[in-house]
Amino acid sequence: MKSATAAAIVIAVALVTGWVALPFGHAAALILRAGGSGGVLGTAARWDARTVRARERSVALPDGTIRVRIFSPVAGAARAALLVSGVHPDGIDEPRLVDLARELAATGVNVVTPDIPDLTRYELTARVTDQIEHTAEWLAAEPDLSGRGRIGMIGVSFSGGLSIVAAGREPLRSRVAYVLSFGGHGNLPRVLKYLCTGVEPSPPGTVGAARPPHDYALAVLLHQAATLVVPAEQVADLRRGIDGFIRASALVRVDHERATALLRQNQLFEAQLPQPSATLMKFVNQRNVVGLGAYLLPFLPQLGQDVALSPDRSPAPAAPVYLLHGIDDNVIPAAESELLARHLATHTHVRTLVSAFLTHVDVSERPSLPETWRMISFWAGALGER
């Protein structure tokens, strides 16, 4: 209790005096708002938040035009960050991403979220990395957003690893102030193996811990692997069923009744499918990660092998790299950030935080004061990079 009280006092002092030493004060306010802090600390955190407006525009890239949403402090900002969503059907409309973008912009940064089509279709392709790179180039060249200065790059979930790959490419090497991977990966084939086996990656010569993978992640993997595991004429219907499961899973947090109804519909749809799609859809609907993982394991040599999908197989960024991970993450294990940190340490400055503050990309229900303090310090380091 004494240590918790001391931590609370330190955080309170940081909030009261930290604005003199920005960006620590902004980071403190950001994390306390994200953690749902109440009382004096929560009030002070909300005081720090700047008013933010959001707008959309289309951006022409070498491989097509994409939609971006721009979150800007009404009072103006001279710095910018690119925030890339994870694999999710809602893309830049996903509520947690919108909240994070607003909270980051409220610290005094222009935040841009690009709507990358492959991510909304559950496809991890080299095209995603390319579009992250090209959108970052566009943002760094936009005087009204970045002042043509160096930008931050933040990637959520699998986009964390892909953002590190993009930041290491020559067109961006001198234009990035920092890159932050939020629950991201270091080696995609290694993560896919974990999803199929439930054995976490570990340093050479050691045995990884067993941790059942998240059923959502395996459903996404099956969606991408559909062309390999069922006949061509079954691919569309199998993916339709997976789409239904994924959407129902995403709805659980906001509309449990509707999510339950969607899952019932999906079970009826499963009964109409031919084999082997029916068996695979049954694995998905029953959240049978062991059965589905074993079925997919032989196909892994044909999935995720492009070097553009793995930071530890690509040139390292020149900019500092921040690796943030939830300690009990069962989508992308925290060991991925730890192993990637070892790989990058000889190339650039790396800061890693594996924390009980987070699950995968969500804030845990009751983050402790020490964990909150470490999270504030981590984000203050990233937001302070120029």
C-alpha positions, 0 to 999 in steps of 0.5 A: 500500500505504501509503494502504491501511495508513493507511486500515486504521489509521483504521478500526481507530481508529474501531472502538476509539474510535467507540462514544464518538461513536455512530453512527459506530462502529455504522456502521463495524461494520455495513459491515465485517460486510457486507463480510465483513471478517476479522481484528481488524476483523471480530472487533471488528465482530461484538462490536458487533452486538447480539442481534436477535429477529424476529417478525411481525404483521399491520398494517391499512392503508387499502387492506388488511392486510399482513404485516410482519416486525420485527427488534428488538435484545433489549436494546431500542431507541428508534428505528425504520426502515422497510426496503422490499424491491425487486421480488423474488418472495420479498418480505421472505423474500429472504435479502439483505433479511433479512440487511440488516434483521438487521444494521441492527437489530444497530446498535440500531434497530428495523427493520420490513420490510413485505411489499408484494404488488405487489412480489412480483408484479413490479408497480410501481404507485402502490399500492406507494407508498401502502403504503410511506407508510401503513406508515411512518405506522403505524411512526411512531405505534407507541410500542413501536417508534419511541417516536413519534419520527421514523423512518428510511426505507430503500428497496432498488432501485426501492423506493428511489425510491418511498420518497422519494416517500412521504416527501415526502407531507404525512402523513410530512413531519414524521415522517421523520428521513431517507430512504435510497435504496439503488440506487434511481431518480429517474425511472421512465420514464427507467430503463425507456428505459435498460433498452430501449436500453442507453444510460444517462441523462445530464444535458441536452445530453450523451450517456449511456454505453452499458451493456448492461442486466441481463436480470433487469430486462428480464424484470421489465419484460416481466412488467409489460408483458405485457397490452400486448404479447400478446393477453389469452388469452396473458398468463397463460402468458407471465407463468408463463414469466417467473416461471420464468426469474426464479425460476431467476435468483434460485436461481443464487446458492444452488443452481446445479443446480436453477436450471439444471433450471428454465431447461431446463423453461422452454425446453420451456415456451417451445416450447409457446407461441403467437406472439408469446409464444414469441418474447418468451419466447425473448428472455428465456430466451436473455437477449437484452436487445437484442431484448427491449428493442427489442420493448418500446421502443414500449410505454414511453409506456404504462408507469411514467407515474404521478407517484407512481412518480418522485421527480423528479415528486413533492414532495420530502421535508423530511427529508435524503435519502441516495442510495447507488448501485453505480458499475456498476449495470446494473439502475438506472444510477448516473446516476439517483442523480446526476440525482436529487441535482441535482433534490433539492438545492434542496429538502432536504439530499442526500448521494450516494455512488456506490461500487465497494463495490456492484454493484446491491444486493450488496456487491462481492467485494473492496471496497477500504479507501478504498471501505469508509471512504466507505461507513462515513461515508455510513451513519454520516450516515444513522444519526445523523439524528434 
